[in-house]
Amino acid sequence: MAYFVLPSLHTVLIARRYAPEAPKSIPLKEKFTSSINIGFEEERESFSSSRVL
């Protein structure tokens, strides 16, 4: 249960950070999937940059 709550909370924070002015008409599922994709991109970028260092 906690494993499911934490990632969803993380995606909500990411969605708020990247799209604070997001229109309310966007379906919740679409909003979550796009925020998850953004989160994966961010993780990949930070991972590759840390490997360079």
Beta strands, then each sheet from edge to edge (+ up, - down):
end
